[in-house]
Structures are given as structure tokens and as C-alpha cells.
């Protein structure tokens, strides 16, 4: 059988070093992928004069699977977010952000196991209607929620819950105030929930959800919500397990998917061999599960868990004194 080819976008800042870590681990686990490398972000801007070159889009289109490091979009210079552009281009409507407790981290909680399913293409992140008045006194943006988008993401969440043997979905909204947009999302989510009587459904206003996630996170299983709320809640959930360095992300469409580290490019530590590569390693595990390679995914997860629990060559954010390469080697040793 021909090897599966993965489009790899190393990204900016610490991206190349943590992506290199993930690829070494995938290879050591016997995944037998071919890799085609592509540029995006500031690296692409410097090399090709554009943040998202056509060649990069073509490679994603061809291979339909990508593993991506963090990208930097210049702030305040009129550039559109690269991540948003990728999601729109390939209709990656579902952003899946799982968080799990790992023994040995500096997290305040234990036994956290939450998946946030975030609508990825609509709402405030669509970028529609953004304008500022000529006198600079009034700014506007348009939020649009469609029935199709709401049904698509909530159906995805319930199907994921059923596949993962999850017992409860929390629909997070702000329909009490945003009666049109959030109201439509909630209405459609309720309709979808009726098709899944085997899964318990609860509804929660977003501000209450934030409070309850901090007070009793063990009461949450799967969260489904709109774009902006999902962005905020998934970062909050990452904080429960030790931060963004412990949180992966998957952007999934009907026939394409991009897996990524969800943290930033951290230019202050780029090139210093200090970064924790766990986020993108966990993203590569999501990729393996998506591809039906659950045995390889479990093998890598067990190796990462053992390294963190034993404090073997862990990075500073995990309480250790080592860097990216040492952490990677500790995982590779266990895969050996």
C-alpha cells in the first residue's frame, strides 16, 4: 500500500522545533508517513511575500491532512488571520479541543477529561461587516449564525460523544441576551439533541459555564458552542490541565482536517531549545485517531504520560529543567 502523505506546516517561532519533535515521535512509533512541507505565517511572508502561499493551499488540498505548528498573523496591519483563512478555505467547520489531566503537571486539578466542540466558521469570527467610522468613534462587526451551521456542529458533537462513549453534552449559549444568533443556535441544538436520547443534554449560559468550569470541572464531559464562546472556553479548559502547552486542537471538515498546537509561536524562546512540544504531539495523536490508527495513538500517549508523570527530562513549564530535545528523547526512549 502507498504511504499516507501528510502536509506539514512548521510555522513560526518555536513551531519548527516542536513540529520536528512530533515527526520524530510519529516515525519512531512506526506510523510510516511521507511528509510534504509547506510555509505559512511570518516565515512565508519573509520567504514568499505572502502569509498563505498558493503552494501551501495546494498541498493541503492534495493531501487533505495537515499537521501545523503555531502561526503568527501580524497584528494591526490589515492581515486576515491565517487560521481563520484555512478554516474557511477548507470548510473546517468543527474545532475539537480535548483536555486531559496528566499526572506530574503543575495543574490545579486532577481527573479532567473535557472535549470542547466549537463551531469554526460562523459568528463573530467570520469577519463580516467589520468597519470603523471615519471619525474613529464607532466600530461595527456582524455576527451571523445559520441553521445549517448550527445543525452541522451540534450533530458533529453528538456523533463524537456517541463514538467516544461520552454520557453528557453541555450546550453553551447566550440566548437570554443574544436572542437572534445565540437563540437560533440553542433552538437548533435542542432539535438535534432529540435525536440522541442515549446522551444527557444540559444547557448553560456562557458566563455560568465559565464559573462552573472553575468550580466543578468534573461535571463537564462534552461542550458544544459557537465560535467566539468556544475560543474562550477551550482556553479556560486548557488552564485546568496546565495551560495551552497541554492542549491540542483539530480543525475538521467533511473531507479535510488540520491538526495543530493551539498555543502561540512564542518568539521570545524560539531557537533556545526551551519549548514544551506536548501540544503538537497531542495534536498528532488526534491526527492518528482521525486516520483510524488508534494503536499508534495510544502508544504515543502512554509514552508522553510516562515522561510527564516521572518528571523525566521535562521542560520548565512541567516543573523540570530540560528543553525540547531532551523531552523528545525521553518520549522516544519509551517508544523504543
N, C-alpha and C positions, 0 to 999 in steps of 0.2 A: 504494500500500500504506500502511496506517496505520503511524504511527511506533511504535517499541518504547518502552514506558514502564518506567522504572527507579525503584524505590523508593530514595530517598537518605536515609540517616541520618547527619547531620553529626557527631553525637556530642558529646563533652565536650572541654574544654581546647583543644588545638591542632586538634581534629577539624574544626571548621568551616572553618578556613583551608586545611588540606591537601585537604579534600574539594572546596572551591572551586577549588583548583589543578587537581585531576583532572578536574573537569567542564569547565573552560575548555579543557583539552587534548583531551578527548573531542570537544567541539564543534568545535575548530579542525581536528581530524582528519576531520571530516565524518561523524561517527557518527550524527547526526540523531536523537538520543533525546529523548523527553519525560521530565521528572523530576517525581516527586511526593515531597515532603519530609516526613519524619516524625521525631519526637523519641524518644529513649531515653536512659537513664543519668541522671546528676545533672541535666542540663538538663531532662529530662522530669519528674523528681521535683520540681524547683522550679516548673515551669510547670503540671503536671497532678496533682501529688501521688502519682505512681507512676512506677517506673523504666521500665516497659514498658507504655505505654498500649495500650488495645484498638485504637485507630485505627492505630497502628503495625503491629500484628499483621494487621489487616485489609488494609492496603496491601501488605504482603509477600505475603499470601495471594492478593491480586488479581493482582499483577504477577509474582510468582514469581521475580523477580530483584531483589537489593538490593545497593547499594554502601554500605559502612558505615565511618565513622570510629571512632576508639577510644572506648570507653565506660568510665565509672567506676562500679563497684559499691561502695557504702560497705562498709568493712571492719569486721567485728566487731559489726555491728548487726542480724544475723539476716536480711540480704537474700540472696537466691539470686543467683548470678552471672547477669547478663543474657545473656552469650554462651552459657552453658550452657542457659539457658531457650530461647533462639532455636533452638539446635541440636535440642533435644528437641521443641519445638513443631512444627517443620517437618521432622523426621526427617532432618536433615542429617548423615548418618552418616559422611561422608568429609571429613576436613580435609586439604587438599592444600597443602603448603608448599614451593615450589621456591626454591632459592637458586642464583644465578649470579654469577660474578665479573664485575665491571665495571672496566675499566682506569681508573685515576685515583682510586680509593678509597684509604682508609687500611688496607685489609685486609692481613693477613699472608700470604695465599695467592693464587695465580692459577689460572685454569682450573678453578674449582669449578663443578660442574653436578650438583646433587643434588636429588631430589624426596623429601620425606618424606610418606608417606600414613599418616595417623593415624586410627584408629577414634575416632569423635567422640561417642558416646552412651553407652558402657558403661564398665565398670571402675570405678576409684576416682572418676572424675568424675561418675558417675551420682548421687552424693549420697545413696545409700541407706544406711539404718542408722546414720546419724551421731547419736551421743549421748555425753554425758559423765555419769559417775556423780554422784550427789547430793553426794558429798564432794569432787568435783573431782579425784579421784585416777586415774580410769580413763576413757579416751576410746576410742570404737569407731567404725569405719566399715566398710561392706560393699562388697566388690568382686565384681561379677557379670559373667561373660563367657558369652555364649550361642553355640551353634554357628551360629545364623543370623547373628548379628552378625559373628562371625569370618569366616564364609564370604563375607558381603557385602563386607567391607572388603578381604579379600585378593583376591577376584575383581576388585573395582574397581581395585586396584593393578596386577594383571597385565594387565587390559584397557587401563589407562592406559599401561603400559610398551609394550605392543604398538602402540598408537596413536601413541605418541611415538617409536617405533623405538628403545626402550631395550633394552639387552642383558642386564641383571642386576637381580635383586631380592634384597635382604637382608631376611630375616625376623628381626626383633629381639624377643627374649623374655627371660624369667627362669624358664623351665620347670624348671631344675635345683633351684630352691628353691620357687617357687610352682607346685607340681605340678598343682594343680587348675585354676586360672584360666589362668595362662600356658601350662600344659601343654595345655589344650584348644585355646587359640589356635594353638599350634605344630602340634598334630595336624591341625587343620582346614586351616591354611596349607599343610602338606605335601600334603594331599589335593588342594587347589586347584592347587598347583604342577604336579602331574602332568598337568593339562590344558593346560599351556603348555610343551611340550618345546623350543620355539624360544627360550625365555628361561632364562638360567642362574639358578639359585636357590642362595643360601647362607643358612645360619642362624648367628645370632650372639647371644650373651648380652649383655644391655644394657650392663653395665659394660665389657665388652670392646669393644663398639661405640663407646662414648664415647672410650675410649683410642685406638682405631684411626682414628676420625674426626679426632682432633687430629694423629696421627702421619702418616697416609696417606689424607687425604680423597679423593684422586683415585681410590681403589679402590672408591668407592661410586657407585651410579647411582640406584636407587630403593630407599627403605627403607619397609617396611610394618610397623606395630607397633600396640600397644594405646594407649589414651587417654593415660594418665599418662606412659608412656615416650615417646610421640610428642610430647607437650608439651615435655618436657625436650630430646629430641634435636633437634627442629626449631629451638629457640632456640640450641642449640650450633652447628647448621649455619649459622644466621644470623651467628653470631660469626665464621665462617670467611670471610664475604664483606663484613664491615664493620659488622655489627650489625643490630638489628631495623629500623632505618631503611631497610635494603636488602632487606627480606623481606616479601613479600605472603602472603596466605592466602585460600583458598577453602573454603567450607563447602558441600558438595554433597549433595543428596538425589536421590530418584528424579524429582521434578518441581519442585524449587525449589533456589535457590542464593543464598548471601550471600557477597560478596567484601569483604575488609577489610584495613585496616592492622593488623598484628599487634602493634605496639608500644602503649604506654600513652598516656594523654591528656596527659602532661607539663604539668600545670597551672603549673609554675614558669616555663615560657616561653610560655604561652598569651597571645595578644594582643600579642606582641612581634615578630612577623614574623621568627622565627628558625628555625622548624621545617623539616626536610627532608621534602618531600612524596613522596619516591620510593616509599615502601612502598605508599601507597594508589594511586599512579599505576600501579605494577606490578600491584596488585590489579585495577585497571580493565582492564589488559591481559589478565589471566586471564579477566575477565568477557567481553571481546571474543572470546577464543578459545573460550570456552564457547558463545557465541552464533553461532559459525561465521564471525566477522569477522576472520579471521587477517591479512588485508591491512592493516586498520587497526591491529591489534595490533602487527604488525611495524614499521609506520611510526612509531608512538609509541615503541616500544622502541629503534629506531635513533636517534631524536631524543634520548631520555634518555641513551643510551650516549655519544653525541657530546658532550653537555653535560658529563658527568662526566669523560670522557677528556680533554677540552680544558681542564677546570677553568674553564669559562665561567660566571661568576656562581653558583658552587656555595656551598652552606651550610657552616657551620663544621665539622660532623662529616665533611665531604668534603674538608676542607683549605682551603676558601675563606673568604670574609669576608662573603658576601651572605646574604640572607634568602629567605623563601618566595616572595615575589612576584617577585624578580629571577630566581630559579631557574626559576620557572614561565615567565617571559617568555623566558628562554633556550631552553626547550623549544618554546614557541610560535613563536619566530623560525625555528627549524629546520623546523617543520611548515609554515611559510608558503612 
